[in-house]
Amino acid sequence: MTTAKDKTKLWPPIHRLTYNSGNTRWQVACMIQGERIREVYDTKEQAEARAAQIRLKVANEGATAFNLPPDIRTEAARAVETLAPYSATITEAVAYYVEHILTYHNAPPIAAIVERMSGRARPPGAPLFSDQVVGELRDP
């Protein structure tokens, strides 16, 4: 495919494929950061539309947009939909998850913490709460 103005080839190229059966398909083939993309379409118009999408995506986002595998891009799209009612971004959700979940991932269970703290706070056989604390709890 060439432009009418300067006869240079547009990227990504579109190739006509003719199979032994006589069927013709159109292929968009390109390399982006070492990853080969080959997609086949029934019509030339579909292939041209996809090539235009790739050109636009590279122009808008750079080649790094193609570094994400398709399943990760799909997961990100689902995450955006889930977060939309809360006006939150994926970055905000990840930051919250790291701060509130992963930070405590290796923390001991609550029961172990309570047992450890209660053992330090009172000698064996002593009441769990002092009379002062019990009084404060009864009289708000």
C-alpha positions as a printed NumPy array, in Angstrom:
array([[  0.   ,   0.   ,   0.   ],
       [  1.451,   3.366,  -0.935],
       [  0.45 ,   6.946,  -0.533],
       [ -0.571,   8.825,  -3.625],
       [  1.727,  11.722,  -2.801],
       [  5.184,  10.226,  -2.363],
       [  4.771,   6.537,  -3.232],
       [  6.324,   5.452,   0.07 ],
       [  4.952,   2.381,   1.774],
       [  2.716,   2.834,   4.768],
       [  3.463,   0.975,   7.947],
       [  2.318,  -1.61 ,   8.883],
       [  2.211,  -3.303,   5.501],
       [ -0.871,  -5.103,   4.228],
       [ -0.23 ,  -8.28 ,   2.253],
       [ -2.616, -10.066,  -0.078],
       [ -2.711, -13.798,   0.663],
       [ -4.028, -16.24 ,  -1.903],
       [ -4.562, -19.771,  -0.643],
       [ -4.454, -22.987,  -2.702],
       [ -8.248, -23.07 ,  -2.497],
       [ -8.331, -19.764,  -4.39 ],
       [ -9.577, -17.804,  -1.369],
       [ -8.006, -14.412,  -0.826],
       [ -7.352, -12.861,   2.57 ],
       [ -5.506,  -9.742,   3.706],
       [ -2.758,  -9.805,   6.316],
       [ -1.45 ,  -7.013,   8.532],
       [  2.078,  -7.962,   9.588],
       [  4.559,  -5.974,  11.637],
       [  7.172,  -6.154,  14.37 ],
       [  6.834,  -4.001,  17.46 ],
       [  9.66 ,  -4.164,  19.992],
       [ 10.597,  -7.651,  18.849],
       [  7.062,  -9.036,  18.896],
       [  5.632, -10.184,  15.584],
       [  2.018,  -9.271,  14.894],
       [  0.256, -11.11 ,  12.082],
       [ -3.471, -10.736,  11.7  ],
       [ -5.55 , -11.962,   8.752],
       [ -8.798, -10.339,   7.57 ],
       [-11.446, -11.279,   5.031],
       [-11.478,  -7.903,   3.305],
       [ -8.85 ,  -5.33 ,   2.426],
       [-10.954,  -2.659,   4.127],
       [-10.814,  -4.581,   7.43 ],
       [ -7.042,  -4.929,   7.104],
       [ -6.646,  -1.237,   6.298],
       [ -8.78 ,  -0.301,   9.302],
       [ -6.636,  -2.475,  11.583],
       [ -3.406,  -1.058,  10.126],
       [ -4.738,   2.439,  10.769],
       [ -5.533,   1.444,  14.378],
       [ -1.976,   0.169,  14.852],
       [ -0.511,   3.359,  13.371],
       [ -2.715,   5.511,  15.601],
       [ -1.93 ,   3.453,  18.692],
       [  1.805,   3.694,  18.078],
       [  1.523,   7.416,  17.409],
       [ -0.555,   8.062,  20.535],
       [  1.   ,   5.654,  23.003],
       [  4.267,   4.653,  21.461],
       [  5.401,   1.12 ,  20.892],
       [  5.199,   0.385,  24.617],
       [  1.431,  -0.112,  24.288],
       [  2.18 ,  -3.296,  22.391],
       [  4.414,  -4.705,  25.124],
       [  1.416,  -5.766,  27.196],
       [  0.073,  -9.205,  26.307],
       [ -3.554,  -9.236,  25.126],
       [ -4.806, -10.978,  28.283],
       [ -3.264,  -8.222,  30.454],
       [ -4.852,  -5.521,  28.284],
       [ -8.211,  -7.3  ,  28.655],
       [ -7.769,  -7.554,  32.425],
       [ -6.9  ,  -3.852,  32.608],
       [-10.043,  -2.978,  30.641],
       [-12.168,  -5.016,  33.09 ],
       [-10.44 ,  -3.313,  36.036],
       [-11.185,   0.12 ,  34.591],
       [-14.871,  -0.836,  34.24 ],
       [-14.972,  -2.107,  37.841],
       [-13.359,   1.075,  39.193],
       [-15.403,   3.501,  37.062],
       [-18.355,   3.866,  39.5  ],
       [-15.852,   4.931,  42.171],
       [-13.917,   7.352,  39.952],
       [-10.743,   5.456,  40.827],
       [ -7.828,   4.545,  38.582],
       [ -5.906,   1.303,  38.311],
       [ -2.861,   3.091,  39.736],
       [ -4.83 ,   4.207,  42.795],
       [ -6.236,   0.707,  43.307],
       [ -2.789,  -0.881,  43.076],
       [ -1.294,   1.654,  45.494],
       [ -4.093,   0.943,  47.993],
       [ -3.645,  -2.827,  47.588],
       [  0.106,  -2.623,  48.145],
       [ -0.262,  -0.359,  51.2  ],
       [ -3.17 ,  -2.176,  52.866],
       [ -2.816,  -5.801,  51.774],
       [  0.693,  -6.674,  50.674],
       [  2.326,  -4.709,  53.489],
       [  0.667,  -7.053,  55.998],
       [  0.886, -10.194,  53.885],
       [  3.516, -11.79 ,  56.153],
       [  2.124, -10.389,  59.41 ],
       [  1.192, -12.906,  62.107],
       [ -2.491, -13.768,  62.584],
       [ -4.536, -11.516,  64.891],
       [ -4.925, -14.339,  67.428],
       [ -1.143, -14.631,  67.738],
       [ -0.786, -10.863,  68.194],
       [ -3.501, -10.772,  70.876],
       [ -1.959, -13.721,  72.688],
       [  1.474, -12.136,  72.598],
       [  0.189,  -8.745,  73.761],
       [ -2.036, -10.124,  76.488],
       [  0.846, -12.207,  77.797],
       [  3.073,  -9.123,  78.047],
       [  0.432,  -6.811,  79.474],
       [ -0.382,  -8.908,  82.566],
       [  1.317, -11.507,  84.63 ],
       [ -0.128, -15.035,  84.568],
       [ -3.2  , -15.311,  86.769],
       [ -3.865, -11.566,  86.801],
       [ -7.236, -10.295,  85.56 ],
       [ -7.445,  -9.539,  81.853],
       [ -8.537,  -5.922,  82.527],
       [ -7.812,  -3.674,  85.458],
       [-10.667,  -2.441,  87.648],
       [-10.126,   1.022,  86.161],
       [-10.593,  -0.243,  82.597],
       [-13.674,  -2.252,  83.56 ],
       [-15.146,   0.831,  85.243],
       [-14.489,   2.966,  82.172],
       [-16.181,   0.394,  79.956],
       [-19.26 ,   0.27 ,  82.199],
       [-19.652,   4.039,  82.632],
       [-19.441,   5.704,  79.227]])
